[in-house]
Amino acid sequence: MRAFIITYSSIAFALLLVLGPFFNLLSGFQIDVPTPYNYPSRVVGTLLGDTPGLIFALGGLGYALYDAAQRHAPRWFMALFIWPVIPLLASSLMFAGALSYAGLWFAPLALLPLASFLYGIVAASPGPRPAALAPAPGRYLTFVGLLTAVTVALGAILLAPAPQSLVGPVPVSPPVLHVNPLQTNADCAKGIYPQVNLANVGTQTITWTARSQDSNVTVAPASGTLAPNSTMDVALEGATSARQVNIQFAPSIGTGFTSEFICQ
C-alpha cells in the first residue's frame, strides 16, 4: 500500500509541477500581445495540462484514505480529506486577485498530493491489509506539523506583496481598453464580420493599434485614440479561407486583447 501511495503522489507532483506551467505558457502565447492570465482559453489550457496530475493526485489520496480507514485512524483520515482544501483555496484566491502572484494561480495545485505523500512516508504500512495497526500518535504530530508548516509558509508568501520583478510594471488603471466581442462567428469566405467595439474605461486618453494575423483581412481603422469613457467601432474587411481570424488590439496603457472570429 505504501508503494502505491508514494508512487501516485510523486507522479502527481511531477506532472502538476511541469505540465500545468507548460500548458499555461503555451495557451497564453500570442504574437506581440500576451493574453491575460485569466483569459478563458489560457485557463482551459492550463487545467487540461493539469488533468493528468490531478488524476494521479486523486489516486494517491484514494489509496491513503483507504489505508487510514482500514487501520481505524480517523484523525489521519480527516487530515488527508481536509488538506486538498488548502491548495484549492489558495489557487482560487490567487486567480481572483485576492492574493499575490495572480498569474501563478495554478502553482498551489502542485501541493495537492502533499498530504498523501507524507502519509505514505510517515504512516502507511508496507504490510498486507488489514494486519497493520494504527500509526503511533507521535507520527500523527509529525504529519500534521509538516502540513501546518507548509500552510503557514504558503500563506506568508501569498499574503506578502509580489516582487516587482515578477509582476512587472503596474498599469495606471488596468485594463483600460475593453474589446467586444472577444469571440464570435463570421462569414469569412464572404468577408462579412461583426464590428468590434472598443471602449476606454480608464481615466487617461489612450492610443491603440490593431493587427490582423491573416494577411487577407484588414482592420479599419487600424489605430486610433480614445478619450476616457469613450467608445468607437472598428470594421474588418477582406475575404479569407481561414478557419479563424484573430485581431490583436494593443493599447498604450494596460492590457491588450485578441478578438477571435470563428469562420462559418
C-alpha positions as CSV (number, residue, x, y, z in Angstrom):
1,M,0.0,0.0,0.0
2,R,2.8,2.4,0.9
3,A,4.4,1.9,-2.6
4,F,1.1,2.8,-4.3
5,I,0.6,5.9,-2.2
6,I,4.1,7.3,-2.6
7,T,4.3,6.4,-6.3
8,Y,1.0,8.0,-7.3
9,S,1.7,11.1,-5.2
10,S,5.2,11.5,-6.6
11,I,4.0,11.2,-10.2
12,A,1.2,13.7,-9.5
13,F,3.6,16.2,-8.0
14,A,5.9,16.0,-11.0
15,L,3.1,16.3,-13.6
16,L,1.4,19.3,-11.8
17,L,4.8,21.0,-11.5
18,V,5.6,20.6,-15.2
19,L,2.5,20.2,-17.3
20,G,0.4,23.0,-15.7
21,P,3.0,25.8,-16.2
22,F,3.9,24.5,-19.7
23,F,0.4,24.5,-20.9
24,N,-0.2,27.9,-19.3
25,L,2.6,29.4,-21.3
26,L,1.7,27.5,-24.5
27,S,-2.0,28.6,-24.4
28,G,-1.1,32.1,-23.4
29,F,1.3,32.7,-26.2
30,Q,0.2,35.3,-28.7
31,I,2.4,37.2,-31.2
32,D,3.1,40.7,-29.9
33,V,0.3,40.8,-27.4
34,P,0.3,38.3,-24.5
35,T,-3.1,37.1,-23.3
36,P,-4.1,37.9,-19.7
37,Y,-3.7,35.1,-17.1
38,N,-7.5,34.8,-16.7
39,Y,-8.2,34.7,-20.5
40,P,-10.7,31.7,-21.0
41,S,-8.5,29.8,-23.5
42,R,-5.5,30.2,-21.2
43,V,-7.4,29.0,-18.1
44,V,-8.8,26.0,-20.0
45,G,-5.4,25.1,-21.5
46,T,-3.8,25.2,-18.0
47,L,-6.5,23.0,-16.5
48,L,-6.1,20.5,-19.3
49,G,-2.4,20.3,-18.7
50,D,-3.0,19.7,-15.0
51,T,-5.6,17.0,-15.6
52,P,-3.1,14.0,-15.6
53,G,-1.5,15.3,-12.4
54,L,-4.9,15.7,-10.8
55,I,-5.9,12.1,-11.7
56,F,-2.7,10.7,-10.1
57,A,-3.2,13.0,-7.1
58,L,-6.8,11.6,-6.6
59,G,-5.4,8.1,-7.0
60,G,-2.7,8.6,-4.3
61,L,-5.3,10.3,-2.0
62,G,-7.7,7.4,-2.5
63,Y,-5.1,4.8,-1.5
64,A,-4.1,6.9,1.5
65,L,-7.8,7.3,2.7
66,Y,-8.4,3.6,2.2
67,D,-5.3,2.7,4.2
68,A,-6.3,5.1,7.1
69,A,-9.8,3.7,7.1
70,Q,-8.6,0.1,7.2
71,R,-6.3,0.9,10.1
72,H,-9.0,2.7,12.1
73,A,-7.2,6.0,12.2
74,P,-9.9,8.7,12.0
75,R,-7.6,11.6,12.7
76,W,-5.3,10.7,9.8
77,F,-8.4,10.2,7.6
78,M,-9.8,13.6,8.4
79,A,-6.4,15.4,7.9
80,L,-6.0,13.7,4.5
81,F,-9.6,14.6,3.5
82,I,-9.3,18.3,4.6
83,W,-5.8,19.0,3.2
84,P,-6.8,19.5,-0.5
85,V,-8.9,22.4,0.5
86,I,-5.8,24.4,1.3
87,P,-4.1,24.5,-2.1
88,L,-7.5,24.7,-3.9
89,L,-8.5,27.8,-1.8
90,A,-5.1,29.4,-2.3
91,S,-5.3,28.8,-6.1
92,S,-8.9,30.3,-6.2
93,L,-8.0,33.4,-4.2
94,M,-4.9,34.0,-6.3
95,F,-7.0,33.7,-9.5
96,A,-9.5,36.2,-8.1
97,G,-6.7,38.6,-7.3
98,A,-7.2,38.5,-3.5
99,L,-3.6,37.2,-3.0
100,S,-0.3,37.9,-4.6
101,Y,1.1,36.2,-7.8
102,A,-2.3,36.0,-9.5
103,G,-0.5,35.0,-12.8
104,L,0.8,31.9,-11.0
105,W,-2.7,30.8,-9.7
106,F,-2.0,27.2,-10.8
107,A,1.1,26.8,-8.7
108,P,-0.6,25.8,-5.4
109,L,-2.2,22.8,-7.2
110,A,1.2,21.1,-7.1
111,L,0.7,20.8,-3.3
112,L,-2.5,18.6,-3.7
113,P,-0.6,15.3,-3.3
114,L,1.5,16.5,-0.4
115,A,-0.7,15.0,2.4
116,S,-0.9,11.6,0.8
117,F,2.8,11.6,0.0
118,L,3.7,12.5,3.7
119,Y,1.2,9.8,4.8
120,G,3.0,7.2,2.7
121,I,6.3,8.2,4.2
122,V,5.3,8.7,7.8
123,A,2.3,6.4,8.5
124,A,1.4,3.9,5.8
125,S,2.4,0.3,6.4
126,P,4.2,-1.8,3.9
127,G,2.5,-4.9,5.2
128,P,-0.7,-6.5,3.9
129,R,-4.2,-5.3,4.8
130,P,-5.7,-5.3,7.3
131,A,-2.9,-6.7,9.6
132,A,-1.2,-3.3,10.2
133,L,-2.1,-1.4,13.3
134,A,-3.0,2.2,13.6
135,P,0.1,4.6,13.4
136,A,1.7,5.8,16.6
137,P,0.4,9.1,17.9
138,G,3.9,10.7,17.6
139,R,3.8,10.1,13.8
140,Y,0.5,12.0,13.6
141,L,2.0,15.0,15.2
142,T,4.9,14.9,12.7
143,F,2.4,14.6,9.8
144,V,0.2,17.5,10.9
145,G,3.2,19.6,11.9
146,L,4.6,19.3,8.4
147,L,1.3,20.2,6.7
148,T,0.8,23.1,9.1
149,A,4.3,24.4,8.3
150,V,3.6,24.2,4.6
151,T,0.3,26.1,5.1
152,V,1.9,28.8,7.1
153,A,4.7,29.2,4.6
154,L,2.3,29.3,1.7
155,G,0.2,32.0,3.5
156,A,3.2,34.1,4.2
157,I,4.3,34.0,0.6
158,L,0.9,34.8,-0.9
159,L,-0.1,37.5,1.6
160,A,3.2,39.4,1.0
161,P,3.3,41.8,-2.0
162,A,4.8,40.1,-5.1
163,P,8.2,41.4,-6.1
164,Q,8.0,44.0,-8.9
165,S,10.5,41.9,-11.0
166,L,7.9,39.1,-11.1
167,V,4.7,41.0,-11.7
168,G,6.1,43.7,-14.0
169,P,5.1,47.3,-14.2
170,V,1.6,48.1,-12.8
171,P,-0.7,49.8,-15.3
172,V,-2.3,53.1,-14.3
173,S,-5.8,51.7,-14.4
174,P,-5.8,48.1,-15.9
175,P,-7.4,47.2,-18.1
176,V,-8.4,50.5,-19.7
177,L,-9.3,49.1,-23.1
178,H,-12.3,46.9,-23.4
179,V,-12.9,44.9,-26.6
180,N,-16.3,43.5,-27.5
181,P,-16.7,40.8,-28.8
182,L,-13.8,38.7,-27.7
183,Q,-15.1,35.7,-29.7
184,T,-17.9,35.5,-32.2
185,N,-18.8,33.9,-35.6
186,A,-18.3,35.4,-39.0
187,D,-18.7,34.6,-42.7
188,C,-15.0,34.9,-43.5
189,A,-15.4,33.5,-47.0
190,K,-17.6,36.4,-48.0
191,G,-15.7,39.0,-45.9
192,I,-18.6,39.6,-43.6
193,Y,-17.6,40.3,-40.0
194,P,-19.4,41.9,-37.0
195,Q,-18.0,45.2,-35.9
196,V,-15.7,45.3,-32.9
197,N,-16.5,47.9,-30.2
198,L,-13.6,49.5,-28.3
199,A,-14.1,51.3,-25.0
200,N,-11.7,53.3,-22.8
201,V,-12.8,52.7,-19.2
202,G,-9.7,54.4,-17.8
203,T,-9.0,58.0,-16.7
204,Q,-6.5,58.8,-19.4
205,T,-6.6,59.2,-23.1
206,I,-5.0,56.2,-24.8
207,T,-3.9,55.2,-28.2
208,W,-4.4,51.8,-29.7
209,T,-3.3,49.7,-32.6
210,A,-4.9,46.7,-34.3
211,R,-3.2,43.9,-36.1
212,S,-4.7,41.1,-38.1
213,Q,-3.0,37.7,-38.1
214,D,-4.5,37.0,-41.5
215,S,-2.9,39.0,-44.3
216,N,-6.2,38.9,-46.3
217,V,-8.1,40.7,-43.6
218,T,-7.6,44.3,-42.7
219,V,-8.9,46.5,-39.8
220,A,-10.4,49.9,-40.5
221,P,-9.2,51.9,-38.8
222,A,-6.0,50.1,-37.7
223,S,-5.2,52.6,-35.0
224,G,-6.7,55.4,-33.1
225,T,-7.1,57.5,-30.0
226,L,-9.8,57.1,-27.3
227,A,-10.6,59.7,-24.7
228,P,-11.7,58.5,-21.2
229,N,-15.2,56.9,-21.1
230,S,-15.5,57.0,-24.9
231,T,-16.2,54.2,-27.4
232,M,-15.7,53.6,-31.1
233,D,-16.4,50.8,-33.6
234,V,-13.8,49.2,-36.0
235,A,-14.6,47.2,-39.0
236,L,-12.9,44.1,-40.6
237,E,-12.5,43.9,-44.4
238,G,-11.3,41.1,-46.7
239,A,-12.4,37.6,-47.5
240,T,-10.3,34.6,-46.4
241,S,-10.5,30.8,-46.5
242,A,-9.0,30.5,-43.0
243,R,-11.0,28.8,-40.2
244,Q,-10.4,31.6,-37.8
245,V,-9.4,35.2,-37.9
246,N,-7.6,36.8,-34.9
247,I,-7.4,40.6,-34.4
248,Q,-5.0,41.8,-31.7
249,F,-5.6,45.1,-30.0
250,A,-2.7,46.7,-28.2
251,P,-3.4,49.9,-26.1
252,S,-0.7,52.3,-25.0
253,I,-1.8,51.7,-21.3
254,G,-2.9,48.5,-19.8
255,T,-3.7,45.0,-21.2
256,G,-4.2,44.1,-24.8
257,F,-6.8,41.7,-26.1
258,T,-7.5,39.4,-29.0
259,S,-10.8,39.2,-30.9
260,E,-11.4,35.8,-32.4
261,F,-13.7,35.3,-35.3
262,I,-14.7,31.7,-35.9
263,C,-15.3,31.3,-39.6
264,Q,-18.6,29.6,-40.5
